[in-house]
Amino acid sequence: MPTTQSKKFVSADPNKCVGCAVCEYTCSMTKEKTYNPTKSRIRAVRLNPFANLAVTCRLCEDPPCVAACPRDALTQSEETGTIMVDEDACNGCGWCIEACDYGAIMLHPETKVVYICDLCQDEGKPQCIEWCPEEALDLVTSDLLAQKARRTAVKKLFQETIKTV
């Protein structure tokens, strides 16, 4: 199993994401051959009037979605960490959807089988990253994401300290 340092997933920079949903349309066209955001494996989420974020699978270590599946329809790839769905075993019960802390698992509107980002493994690289007009999406590890968050927090603290001096 890849370590958390080596598992890369798609992440959005909220300072760059404008909520355009190009990632959703690109994903649905790549995976489903239709421009339909309800069939996308990535979600553009508006956090408030000025902050947007794209949400997709975070490739958890010991993923709760896999553990929650009563039919063993979900497995995690040892090579990439992506969550794979056995469409024949999945009955759409939704337990994995409830177990996901990130809201990254969706139920297909037609097949009623869950689907999850697989980093466009058939395409070679995630198409949402390739097509993002703001370059807000990137492949990151959880360690890199935590490092960016610490850096942002330190910058804010520094700016607040300067204001009070």
C-alpha positions as a LaTeX table, in Angstrom:
\begin{tabular}{lrrr}
\hline
Residue & $x$ (\AA) & $y$ (\AA) & $z$ (\AA) \\
\hline
Met1 & 0.00 & 0.00 & 0.00 \\
Pro2 & 1.40 & 3.44 & $-0.87$ \\
Thr3 & 2.23 & 5.65 & 2.10 \\
Thr4 & 0.31 & 8.86 & 2.69 \\
Gln5 & 3.38 & 10.71 & 1.47 \\
Ser6 & 3.25 & 9.00 & $-1.94$ \\
Lys7 & $-0.52$ & 8.90 & $-2.61$ \\
Lys8 & $-1.43$ & 11.87 & $-4.76$ \\
Phe9 & $-4.97$ & 13.15 & $-5.18$ \\
Val10 & $-6.60$ & 16.10 & $-6.91$ \\
Ser11 & $-6.83$ & 19.17 & $-4.72$ \\
Ala12 & $-8.05$ & 22.70 & $-5.40$ \\
Asp13 & $-6.44$ & 25.92 & $-4.29$ \\
Pro14 & $-9.36$ & 27.95 & $-2.88$ \\
Asn15 & $-7.45$ & 31.15 & $-3.69$ \\
Lys16 & $-7.54$ & 30.26 & $-7.39$ \\
Cys17 & $-10.79$ & 28.30 & $-7.81$ \\
Val18 & $-13.56$ & 30.54 & $-9.18$ \\
Gly19 & $-16.28$ & 27.87 & $-9.14$ \\
Cys20 & $-16.59$ & 27.73 & $-12.93$ \\
Ala21 & $-17.28$ & 23.95 & $-12.85$ \\
Val22 & $-15.12$ & 23.28 & $-15.92$ \\
Cys23 & $-13.64$ & 20.41 & $-13.87$ \\
Glu24 & $-17.11$ & 18.86 & $-13.52$ \\
Tyr25 & $-17.88$ & 19.14 & $-17.22$ \\
Thr26 & $-14.45$ & 17.83 & $-18.21$ \\
Cys27 & $-14.80$ & 14.85 & $-15.88$ \\
Ser28 & $-18.30$ & 13.95 & $-17.05$ \\
Met29 & $-17.24$ & 14.17 & $-20.69$ \\
Thr30 & $-14.10$ & 12.10 & $-20.08$ \\
Lys31 & $-15.86$ & 9.40 & $-18.06$ \\
Glu32 & $-19.44$ & 9.45 & $-19.32$ \\
Lys33 & $-19.19$ & 11.06 & $-22.81$ \\
Thr34 & $-21.70$ & 13.75 & $-21.81$ \\
Tyr35 & $-21.51$ & 17.26 & $-20.38$ \\
Asn36 & $-23.47$ & 16.55 & $-17.20$ \\
Pro37 & $-22.04$ & 17.63 & $-13.84$ \\
Thr38 & $-24.25$ & 15.13 & $-11.99$ \\
Lys39 & $-22.11$ & 12.41 & $-13.61$ \\
Ser40 & $-18.80$ & 13.99 & $-12.58$ \\
Arg41 & $-16.35$ & 12.47 & $-10.11$ \\
Ile42 & $-15.33$ & 15.94 & $-8.90$ \\
Arg43 & $-17.62$ & 18.56 & $-7.37$ \\
Ala44 & $-17.25$ & 22.34 & $-7.47$ \\
Val45 & $-18.51$ & 23.57 & $-4.10$ \\
Arg46 & $-19.19$ & 27.19 & $-3.14$ \\
Leu47 & $-18.08$ & 27.64 & 0.48 \\
Asn48 & $-19.23$ & 31.26 & 0.71 \\
Pro49 & $-19.72$ & 34.12 & $-1.77$ \\
Phe50 & $-15.96$ & 34.44 & $-2.26$ \\
Ala51 & $-14.57$ & 30.94 & $-1.72$ \\
Asn52 & $-14.95$ & 27.92 & $-3.98$ \\
Leu53 & $-13.45$ & 24.48 & $-3.75$ \\
Ala54 & $-13.37$ & 21.39 & $-5.93$ \\
Val55 & $-13.88$ & 18.18 & $-3.97$ \\
Thr56 & $-12.80$ & 14.70 & $-4.99$ \\
Cys57 & $-11.49$ & 11.48 & $-3.41$ \\
Arg58 & $-8.61$ & 12.05 & $-0.98$ \\
Leu59 & $-7.31$ & 8.44 & $-1.14$ \\
Cys60 & $-7.55$ & 7.97 & 2.61 \\
Glu61 & $-5.28$ & 5.59 & 4.44 \\
Asp62 & $-7.61$ & 2.83 & 5.72 \\
Pro63 & $-10.53$ & 4.36 & 3.77 \\
Pro64 & $-13.80$ & 4.35 & 5.71 \\
Cys65 & $-15.78$ & 3.92 & 2.47 \\
Val66 & $-14.14$ & 0.55 & 1.81 \\
Ala67 & $-14.76$ & $-0.57$ & 5.40 \\
Ala68 & $-18.40$ & 0.56 & 5.27 \\
Cys69 & $-19.33$ & $-1.39$ & 2.14 \\
Pro70 & $-21.40$ & $-4.43$ & 3.19 \\
Arg71 & $-20.93$ & $-6.10$ & $-0.21$ \\
Asp72 & $-17.14$ & $-5.65$ & $-0.53$ \\
Ala73 & $-17.74$ & $-3.70$ & $-3.74$ \\
Leu74 & $-14.99$ & $-1.19$ & $-2.95$ \\
Thr75 & $-11.28$ & $-1.93$ & $-2.81$ \\
Gln76 & $-8.23$ & 0.29 & $-2.67$ \\
Ser77 & $-5.48$ & $-0.09$ & $-5.26$ \\
Glu78 & $-2.18$ & $-1.01$ & $-3.65$ \\
Glu79 & $-0.27$ & 0.79 & $-6.43$ \\
Thr80 & $-2.12$ & 4.12 & $-6.64$ \\
Gly81 & $-4.40$ & 4.23 & $-3.61$ \\
Thr82 & $-7.46$ & 4.89 & $-5.79$ \\
Ile83 & $-10.75$ & 3.36 & $-4.73$ \\
Met84 & $-12.09$ & 0.88 & $-7.27$ \\
Val85 & $-15.77$ & $-0.05$ & $-7.55$ \\
Asp86 & $-16.95$ & $-3.53$ & $-8.51$ \\
Glu87 & $-20.07$ & $-2.42$ & $-10.35$ \\
Asp88 & $-21.54$ & $-5.93$ & $-10.28$ \\
Ala89 & $-21.25$ & $-6.12$ & $-6.48$ \\
Cys90 & $-22.46$ & $-2.56$ & $-5.71$ \\
Asn91 & $-26.18$ & $-2.31$ & $-5.03$ \\
Gly92 & $-26.18$ & 1.45 & $-4.40$ \\
Cys93 & $-26.95$ & 1.18 & $-0.67$ \\
Gly94 & $-24.98$ & 4.37 & 0.00 \\
Trp95 & $-23.13$ & 3.28 & 3.13 \\
Cys96 & $-19.83$ & 4.30 & 1.52 \\
Ile97 & $-21.29$ & 7.72 & 0.67 \\
Glu98 & $-22.19$ & 8.25 & 4.32 \\
Ala99 & $-18.76$ & 7.03 & 5.47 \\
Cys100 & $-16.79$ & 9.45 & 3.25 \\
Asp101 & $-15.66$ & 12.49 & 5.26 \\
Tyr102 & $-15.10$ & 14.50 & 2.07 \\
Gly103 & $-18.33$ & 13.94 & 0.14 \\
Ala104 & $-16.29$ & 12.45 & $-2.68$ \\
Ile105 & $-18.48$ & 9.44 & $-3.52$ \\
Met106 & $-21.56$ & 9.84 & $-5.67$ \\
Leu107 & $-24.40$ & 7.59 & $-6.77$ \\
His108 & $-24.72$ & 7.46 & $-10.55$ \\
Pro109 & $-28.11$ & 8.96 & $-11.46$ \\
Glu110 & $-28.90$ & 6.22 & $-13.98$ \\
Thr111 & $-27.04$ & 3.05 & $-12.98$ \\
Lys112 & $-27.52$ & 3.59 & $-9.20$ \\
Val113 & $-23.95$ & 2.37 & $-8.66$ \\
Val114 & $-21.42$ & 4.50 & $-6.77$ \\
Tyr115 & $-18.56$ & 6.15 & $-8.60$ \\
Ile116 & $-15.35$ & 7.75 & $-7.38$ \\
Cys117 & $-12.45$ & 9.64 & $-8.96$ \\
Asp118 & $-9.84$ & 7.26 & $-10.34$ \\
Leu119 & $-7.43$ & 10.05 & $-11.35$ \\
Cys120 & $-8.29$ & 9.36 & $-15.00$ \\
Gln121 & $-6.00$ & 6.35 & $-15.02$ \\
Asp122 & $-7.30$ & 5.40 & $-18.47$ \\
Glu123 & $-6.33$ & 8.87 & $-19.73$ \\
Gly124 & $-2.86$ & 8.97 & $-18.16$ \\
Lys125 & $-3.50$ & 12.04 & $-16.01$ \\
Pro126 & $-6.50$ & 13.79 & $-14.43$ \\
Gln127 & $-8.31$ & 15.71 & $-17.14$ \\
Cys128 & $-9.82$ & 18.14 & $-14.63$ \\
Ile129 & $-6.30$ & 19.41 & $-13.88$ \\
Glu130 & $-5.47$ & 19.65 & $-17.57$ \\
Trp131 & $-8.56$ & 21.71 & $-18.38$ \\
Cys132 & $-8.86$ & 23.97 & $-15.30$ \\
Pro133 & $-8.73$ & 27.50 & $-16.75$ \\
Glu134 & $-7.48$ & 29.02 & $-13.48$ \\
Glu135 & $-4.84$ & 26.31 & $-12.82$ \\
Ala136 & $-6.48$ & 25.83 & $-9.43$ \\
Leu137 & $-6.24$ & 22.03 & $-9.45$ \\
Asp138 & $-3.13$ & 20.00 & $-8.78$ \\
Leu139 & $-2.03$ & 16.54 & $-7.71$ \\
Val140 & $-0.86$ & 16.72 & $-4.09$ \\
Thr141 & $-0.13$ & 14.48 & $-1.12$ \\
Ser142 & $-1.77$ & 15.00 & 2.26 \\
Asp143 & 1.63 & 16.04 & 3.65 \\
Leu144 & 2.02 & 18.76 & 1.01 \\
Leu145 & $-1.53$ & 19.99 & 1.65 \\
Ala146 & $-0.84$ & 20.19 & 5.40 \\
Gln147 & 2.39 & 22.10 & 4.71 \\
Lys148 & 0.51 & 24.63 & 2.55 \\
Ala149 & $-2.12$ & 25.06 & 5.29 \\
Arg150 & 0.59 & 25.70 & 7.91 \\
Arg151 & 2.27 & 28.24 & 5.64 \\
Thr152 & $-1.04$ & 30.06 & 5.12 \\
Ala153 & $-1.74$ & 30.10 & 8.86 \\
Val154 & 1.72 & 31.52 & 9.62 \\
Lys155 & 1.27 & 34.25 & 6.99 \\
Lys156 & $-2.11$ & 35.24 & 8.51 \\
Leu157 & $-0.62$ & 35.27 & 12.02 \\
Phe158 & 2.28 & 37.40 & 10.81 \\
Gln159 & $-0.06$ & 39.90 & 9.12 \\
Glu160 & $-2.22$ & 40.15 & 12.26 \\
Thr161 & 0.87 & 40.68 & 14.42 \\
Ile162 & 2.06 & 43.53 & 12.15 \\
Lys163 & $-1.36$ & 45.22 & 12.44 \\
Thr164 & $-1.27$ & 45.17 & 16.25 \\
Val165 & 2.32 & 46.48 & 16.55 \\
\hline
\end{tabular}
